[in-house]
Amino acid sequence: MFVSKVARLSLVGAVLLFSPSIFAARVAVLAPKLEADSPVSEGRRNKMHDALTQGLGDAAGADWTVLSAEEVRQRLGSSADLLNCQKGGCVNQVASQLQLDRVIVAQLAMKSAVGGSTYQIRLTAIDPTGKQPEVTYSGRCGDEGEGCNLTRAFESMRKTSMELVPRLKPPAPAAPVDVVKAPMEPPS
């Protein structure tokens, strides 16, 4: 009985130890900063945040663990400054609070156009340690001649965040520490 419990615990430990998600770098998209001709509801902004995060998650692979938009909003919701952070010292605070290796800040510009709106999407991945340079990627939906409906806009946001992922480099694993052993004295 004791042996079977030890064997099960060992198996669980081995699965957890070698699970790639444990070693994956953590990344999250902060709530997007919006520049719009007309007011945007909090619900619509949250859906935009969800679309950006979904795209990141769809393309992340085993190298990245993506925090859900809902978790980001919930954990940073008490601090609007952190949830709406775009650059500066607040990036380090967000990374620390959410235990992130990369923070993605999003900027969306929406302008009215014929048949909908134009959407300019800009994502910037920031390494809070400063070891990796910022990575910026932009996308769009619609132009002045033909606007974009909301469904296509959400898809463009998702696609833009998917296209950001291959440009990100996961953090390098920690270098192994060399342990220097003192020479053993021969027995006398």
Order of alpha helices (4+ residues) and beta strands (2+ residues): alpha-alpha-beta-beta-alpha-beta-alpha-alpha-alpha-beta-beta-beta-alpha
